[in-house]
Amino acid sequence: MLTFAIFFPLLGAVLIATLPKAQERSAKHIAAVTTAIVLGVVAYLFIDYDRGAGGYQFLDSSTWLDSAPDISDFDLNYAVGLDGLSLPLVLLTAFLGLVSVLISWRIELRPKEYFAWLLVLETSLLGVFSSLDLVLFFLFWEVELIPMFFLISVWGSGNRVYSAWKYVLYTFFGSAFMIVGILTLGFTAGTFDIRELAEVGSFDGAIIPAWAIFTLLSIAFLVKMPVVPFHTWLPDAHTDAPTAVSVILAGVLLKMGGYGILRMSFSIMPEQASDANVIFAIIAAVSILYGAMMTLIQTDLKRLIAYSSVSHMGYVLLGTSSIGVVGLTGAATQMVTHGLITGMLFALVGMVYDRAHTREIGQLRGLATRMPFITAMMLVAGLASLGLPALAGFAAEVTIFLGTFERHEALTIVGVLGVAFAAGYILWTVQRVFWGEPDPKWAELTDATEWWERGPLIALTAAIVAIGVYPAWVMDLLHDGVAPIAERLA
């Protein structure tokens, strides 16, 4: 069933690609049905997961490439499965996949290609979070570049080709480091199976030092998160990407970096991870403050949210630096909650842009009178982003602070200052854009009234509130997923 969920979007993409020109408007319906089915399957897996047993479940494995005896003595395997860490991220991917299709309902430019690429992107992301083989993981990681490049360069705005290439080149830069680390691990241990590699314990016999392998892998994941100084691709990509791609980029793609650190860097190389915890904490603190301060000088709504993502992903890295189960649980929870909150923020900004045809904060004011529903949704997402209690962001950030304070007291305080900055830039932005004296030139703007606009926003709000009011239904699962990693780090 897991393999079906991973590759069913690809099947939908093939079906869309075969549509005749006269029926290309059916692409959105096929994409919506496809992503809805995938979400239903993944939701079933989420409910069916045996939390008492824990560990990897829904396993599917087979040999997909036999090795030549004169080259190596092991095969490459197709191996997928889900545990408490990966399952919530797969659910998040499936959920935002459907959201991205619905908020793209008005796409007129080459809809066949657009929705086909969205579905290919979903397959690659589901594969990343489900892979239990390093080579398979890397293949899914790289496949994601193809749809992202076309989605930004063709359907984006502004300097879209530049931004698409910048995203690809940064990711290629990180991938070059990653493949060296992966091959070194695999040939040293005689396997690319993530489960078996986690049991090796030491890679001191590798052709390069173990700390160098850890560094190679970590650089790739830090680029993807991204954190300072690897962050500069993110504001450009977000600014020029279409709305749905920004939702997926912020909601899911950035989580590939945090997931990689936990699943590979920390799980497979715990000794090196323990040694690097102070470095990670310093990078995290710098990213939190730098991202928060940069939001204060942004004039474009998308760039503002992009820099806020740099800050919020810094909390993920701060949580991992605790190398304890509480901090790691907070980091994993932050990935899920940030995906929901920032995905909703980008969807809302896209709706404002579709109506006003500008994202310049200085040109927007008094929109609440014309867009009460969008304004209410923006308040929910904004308050969740700044960590208001009873909303999703609060549980994640508090858990991170509780987990890291004992190990990195001063740097945790820096992280808390980031929350104060977040409150400032979120509330200031909402006040400038939605309140104040209404501008007569926006008198004709309309609110979100269509089902494909309101539906995703209401669903995102429900998820944000559900996690905020009762976080245990997600955090308990994530706790079980990171507990084995914390045990290796101890």
C-alpha positions in Angstrom: 0.0 0.0 0.0 2.9 2.4 0.7 4.4 1.8 -2.7 1.0 2.5 -4.2 0.8 5.8 -2.4 4.3 6.8 -3.6 3.9 6.0 -7.2 0.2 6.7 -7.8 0.8 10.4 -8.4 3.3 9.4 -11.1 0.6 7.3 -12.7 -1.7 10.4 -12.5 1.0 12.5 -14.2 1.3 10.0 -17.0 -2.5 10.0 -17.5 -2.5 13.8 -17.6 0.3 13.8 -20.1 -1.7 11.6 -22.5 -4.8 14.0 -22.5 -5.6 15.4 -25.9 -5.3 19.2 -26.3 -9.1 19.6 -26.3 -9.3 18.0 -22.8 -6.4 19.6 -21.1 -8.7 21.4 -18.7 -9.5 18.0 -17.2 -5.9 17.9 -15.9 -6.9 19.7 -12.7 -9.7 17.2 -12.0 -7.4 14.2 -12.5 -4.7 15.8 -10.3 -7.3 16.5 -7.6 -8.7 13.0 -7.6 -5.2 11.5 -7.6 -3.9 13.6 -4.7 -7.2 13.0 -2.8 -6.7 9.2 -3.2 -3.1 9.4 -2.0 -4.2 11.4 1.0 -6.8 8.9 1.8 -4.3 6.0 1.6 -1.8 7.8 3.7 -4.4 8.8 6.3 -5.3 5.1 6.5 -1.7 4.2 7.1 -1.5 6.9 9.8 -4.5 5.4 11.6 -3.4 1.8 11.0 0.2 2.3 12.3 0.8 0.2 15.4 2.0 2.8 17.9 2.6 0.1 20.6 5.0 -1.8 18.3 6.7 1.2 16.9 9.6 0.9 14.5 9.4 0.6 10.7 6.0 -0.7 9.4 4.3 -1.1 6.0 7.6 -2.4 4.7 8.1 -3.2 1.0 11.5 -4.4 -0.3 12.9 -6.0 -3.4 16.2 -6.2 -5.2 16.1 -3.8 -8.2 19.7 -4.0 -9.3 22.0 -7.0 -8.9 25.6 -6.2 -8.3 28.4 -7.5 -10.6 30.6 -9.9 -8.6 33.8 -8.2 -9.7 32.5 -4.8 -8.6 30.8 -5.4 -5.2 29.3 -8.1 -3.1 25.9 -6.4 -2.4 22.9 -5.4 -4.3 20.9 -2.2 -4.6 17.4 -2.6 -3.1 14.1 -0.9 -3.4 13.2 -0.6 0.3 10.5 1.6 1.7 8.8 1.8 5.1 7.5 4.3 7.7 8.2 4.9 11.3 7.1 7.5 13.8 9.4 10.1 12.3 8.6 9.6 8.6 4.9 8.9 8.8 3.7 12.4 9.9 5.9 13.9 7.2 4.4 11.6 4.6 0.9 12.6 5.8 2.0 16.3 5.6 3.2 15.8 2.0 0.0 14.1 0.9 -2.1 16.8 2.6 -0.2 19.7 1.0 -0.2 17.9 -2.3 -4.0 18.1 -2.4 -3.9 21.7 -1.2 -1.5 22.7 -3.9 -3.7 21.3 -6.6 -6.8 23.0 -5.3 -5.2 26.4 -5.0 -4.0 26.1 -8.6 -7.6 25.6 -9.9 -7.4 28.8 -12.1 -4.1 27.8 -13.9 -4.6 28.6 -17.6 -1.0 28.4 -18.9 -0.3 24.8 -20.1 -2.4 23.1 -17.4 -1.5 19.6 -18.6 2.2 20.1 -17.9 1.7 22.1 -14.7 -0.4 19.5 -13.0 1.7 16.6 -14.3 4.8 18.2 -12.8 3.0 18.8 -9.5 2.2 15.1 -9.3 5.8 14.0 -10.2 7.0 16.3 -7.5 4.6 14.6 -5.0 6.0 11.2 -5.9 9.6 12.3 -5.4 8.8 13.8 -2.0 6.9 10.8 -0.7 9.8 8.7 -1.9 12.4 10.7 0.1 10.5 10.3 3.4 9.8 6.6 2.8 13.1 5.3 1.5 15.1 2.9 3.6 18.0 2.6 1.1 20.5 5.4 0.7 20.7 5.1 -3.1 16.9 5.1 -3.4 16.8 8.1 -1.1 19.3 9.9 -3.3 17.4 9.1 -6.4 14.2 10.5 -5.1 16.1 13.5 -3.7 17.4 14.3 -7.2 14.2 13.6 -9.1 12.6 16.4 -7.2 14.8 19.0 -8.9 13.2 18.3 -12.4 9.6 19.3 -11.6 10.8 22.2 -9.3 12.9 23.7 -12.1 10.1 23.6 -14.6 7.4 24.8 -12.2 9.4 27.8 -11.2 10.9 28.7 -14.6 7.7 28.3 -16.6 4.9 29.2 -14.3 6.7 31.6 -11.9 6.9 35.4 -12.1 9.6 38.0 -12.0 13.2 36.7 -12.5 11.9 33.1 -12.6 14.5 31.5 -14.7 17.3 32.9 -12.6 15.6 31.7 -9.4 14.9 28.2 -10.8 18.6 27.8 -11.8 19.8 29.1 -8.5 17.6 26.6 -6.6 18.9 23.8 -8.8 22.6 24.8 -8.5 22.4 25.1 -4.7 20.8 21.7 -4.4 23.3 20.2 -6.8 26.1 21.7 -4.7 24.7 19.9 -1.7 24.0 16.7 -3.6 27.6 16.5 -4.7 28.7 16.3 -1.1 25.9 13.9 -0.2 26.7 11.3 -2.9 30.3 11.2 -1.8 29.2 10.6 1.8 26.6 8.0 0.8 29.0 6.0 -1.4 31.6 6.1 1.4 29.1 4.8 3.9 27.8 2.1 1.6 31.1 0.7 0.4 32.6 0.8 3.9 29.6 -1.1 5.5 28.8 -3.2 2.6 25.2 -2.1 2.5 23.1 1.0 1.7 20.3 -0.1 3.9 19.6 2.7 6.4 18.5 0.3 9.1 21.7 -1.8 8.8 23.9 1.3 8.6 22.4 2.6 11.9 23.7 -0.5 13.6 27.3 -0.3 12.3 28.3 2.1 15.1 31.7 3.2 13.7 33.0 4.1 10.3 36.6 4.7 11.3 37.8 2.3 8.7 36.4 4.4 5.8 38.7 5.8 3.2 38.0 9.3 4.6 37.6 10.2 8.3 34.2 9.7 9.8 33.9 13.3 10.7 34.4 14.2 7.1 31.6 11.8 6.0 29.3 13.4 8.6 30.2 16.9 7.4 29.5 16.0 3.7 26.1 14.7 4.6 25.3 17.5 6.9 26.2 20.2 4.4 23.7 18.8 1.9 20.9 18.8 4.4 21.8 22.3 5.8 21.6 23.7 2.2 18.1 22.2 1.8 16.7 23.4 5.2 18.2 26.1 4.6 20.2 27.8 7.3 22.7 30.6 7.2 24.9 30.9 5.2 23.3 28.4 2.7 19.9 30.2 2.7 20.2 32.7 -0.2 18.4 30.6 -2.7 15.2 30.5 -0.7 13.9 34.1 -0.8 14.5 34.2 -4.6 12.8 30.8 -5.2 9.8 31.8 -3.1 9.4 35.2 -4.6 9.3 34.0 -8.2 7.6 30.6 -7.7 3.9 30.2 -8.3 1.7 30.0 -5.2 1.3 26.3 -5.1 5.0 25.7 -5.5 5.7 28.1 -2.6 3.3 26.0 -0.5 5.1 22.8 -1.3 8.6 24.4 -1.1 8.0 25.8 2.4 5.7 23.1 3.6 7.6 20.0 2.5 10.9 20.6 0.6 12.6 22.4 3.5 11.7 19.4 5.7 13.9 17.2 3.6 16.9 18.8 5.1 15.8 18.4 8.7 14.6 14.8 8.0 18.0 14.0 6.4 19.9 15.2 9.5 17.8 13.1 11.8 17.5 10.0 9.6 21.1 9.9 8.3 23.5 12.2 10.0 22.3 11.6 13.5 21.0 8.0 13.2 23.9 6.6 11.3 26.8 8.6 12.7 25.7 9.4 16.4 29.3 9.9 17.7 30.0 12.6 15.2 26.6 14.2 15.8 27.3 14.4 19.5 30.6 16.1 18.8 28.9 18.6 16.4 26.1 19.7 18.7 27.6 23.0 19.7 28.3 23.9 16.1 24.7 23.1 15.1 23.4 25.2 18.0 25.5 28.2 17.0 24.4 27.9 13.3 20.8 27.6 14.5 20.9 30.6 16.7 22.4 32.7 13.9 19.7 31.5 11.5 16.9 32.3 14.0 18.1 35.9 14.6 19.3 36.6 11.1 16.1 35.3 9.5 13.9 37.2 12.0 15.8 40.5 11.5 15.7 40.2 7.7 11.9 40.0 7.8 11.7 43.5 9.3 13.2 45.1 6.2 11.3 43.2 3.5 8.8 45.0 1.3 7.5 41.9 -0.5 5.1 39.7 1.4 6.6 36.5 -0.1 10.2 37.4 0.8 9.1 38.3 4.3 7.6 34.8 4.8 10.6 33.2 3.1 13.0 34.8 5.6 10.7 33.8 8.4 11.1 30.3 7.2 14.9 30.6 7.6 14.3 31.7 11.2 11.8 28.9 11.9 13.9 26.2 10.4 16.7 27.4 12.7 14.5 26.1 15.5 14.6 22.6 13.9 18.4 22.7 13.9 18.4 24.1 17.5 16.2 21.1 18.6 18.5 18.6 17.0 21.5 20.2 18.7 20.1 19.0 22.1 20.9 15.4 21.1 18.2 14.4 23.6 14.7 12.9 23.0 12.8 16.0 24.1 14.7 18.4 21.8 14.6 15.9 18.9 10.8 15.5 19.4 10.5 19.3 19.3 12.5 19.5 16.1 10.4 16.9 14.4 7.2 18.6 15.5 8.5 21.9 14.3 8.9 20.4 10.8 5.3 19.3 10.7 3.8 22.5 12.3 5.9 24.8 10.2 4.8 23.0 7.1 1.2 23.6 7.9 1.5 27.2 9.0 3.9 28.5 6.3 2.0 26.6 3.6 -1.1 28.4 4.7 0.7 31.8 4.8 1.9 31.3 1.2 -1.5 30.2 0.1 -3.0 33.4 1.6 -0.4 35.7 0.1 -1.1 34.0 -3.3 -4.8 34.8 -3.0 -4.1 38.4 -2.1 -1.7 38.7 -5.1 -4.2 37.1 -7.5 -6.6 39.9 -6.6 -4.4 43.0 -6.0 -1.6 42.0 -8.5 1.0 43.2 -6.0 2.8 41.8 -3.0 4.4 45.1 -2.0 3.5 45.8 1.6 3.6 49.6 1.2 0.9 49.4 -1.5 -1.5 47.3 0.6 -3.6 48.6 3.4 -7.1 48.3 4.8 -7.8 45.0 3.0 -9.8 43.6 5.9 -12.9 45.5 4.8 -12.8 43.8 1.4 -11.4 40.4 2.4 -12.8 39.4 5.9 -12.3 35.7 5.3 -8.8 36.0 4.1 -8.0 38.4 6.9 -9.3 36.0 9.5 -7.3 33.1 8.0 -4.2 35.3 7.9 -4.7 36.1 11.6 -4.9 32.4 12.5 -1.7 31.5 10.4 0.2 34.5 11.7 -0.7 33.9 15.4 0.3 30.2 14.9 3.6 31.3 13.4 4.5 33.5 16.3 3.8 30.6 18.7 0.5 31.6 20.3 -0.7 28.9 22.8 -3.5 26.6 21.6 -2.1 26.8 18.0 0.4 24.4 16.5 3.6 26.5 16.6 3.5 26.8 20.4 3.9 23.1 21.2 6.8 22.6 18.9 8.8 25.7 20.0 8.2 25.1 23.8 9.4 21.5 23.4 12.5 22.6 21.6 13.3 25.1 24.3 12.7 22.6 27.1 15.0 20.1 25.3 17.9 22.5 24.5 18.0 24.8 27.6 20.0 22.5 29.8 22.7 21.8 27.1 22.8 25.2 25.4 21.4 27.7 27.8 22.6 31.0 26.2 21.8 29.9 22.7 18.3 28.8 23.8 17.7 32.3 25.1 18.7 33.6 21.7 16.0 31.3 20.3 13.5 32.7 22.6 14.4 36.2 21.4 13.5 35.0 17.9 10.0 34.4 19.1 9.8 38.0 20.2 11.0 39.1 16.8 8.4 36.8 15.2 5.6 38.5 17.2 6.8 41.8 16.0 7.1 41.2 12.3 3.9 39.1 12.0 1.7 41.5 13.9 3.3 44.5 12.2 2.7 43.0 8.7 -0.9 42.0 9.4 -1.6 45.5 10.7 0.0 47.2 7.7 -1.7 45.1 5.1 -5.2 44.4 6.5 -5.9 47.3 8.8 -5.7 51.0 8.5 -7.6 53.4 6.3 -8.9 51.5 3.3 -7.3 52.5 0.0 -10.0 53.4 -2.6 -8.0 51.6 -5.3 -8.8 48.3 -3.6 -12.5 49.0 -3.4 -13.2 46.3 -6.1 -11.3 43.5 -4.5 -13.2 40.4 -3.6 -12.9 37.8 -0.8 -12.1 34.1 -1.1 -15.5 32.7 -1.9 -14.9 29.6 -4.1 -14.8 26.1 -2.5 -11.3 25.4 -3.8 -10.1 28.5 -2.0 -12.0 28.2 1.3 -11.7 24.4 1.6 -7.9 24.2 1.8 -7.7 27.2 4.2 -10.3 25.7 6.5 -8.6 22.3 6.4 -5.2 23.9 7.3 -6.8 25.9 10.1 -8.4 22.7 11.5 -5.0 20.9 11.5 -3.2 23.9 13.1 -5.8 24.1 15.9 -6.0 20.3 16.3 -2.3 20.1 16.9 -2.3 23.2 19.1 -5.1 21.9 21.3 -4.1 18.3 21.5 -0.5 17.9 20.2 -0.1 14.4 21.6 -1.7 12.8 18.6 1.3 13.8 16.5 4.0 14.4 19.1 3.7 10.9 20.6 4.3 9.4 17.2 7.2 11.6 16.5 8.6 10.9 20.0 8.6 7.2 19.2 10.3 7.9 15.9 13.2 9.9 17.4 13.7 7.9 20.6 15.9 5.3 18.9 18.0 8.1 17.5 18.3 9.8 20.9 19.4 6.4 22.4 22.3 6.2 19.9 23.3 9.8 20.7 23.4 9.2 24.4 
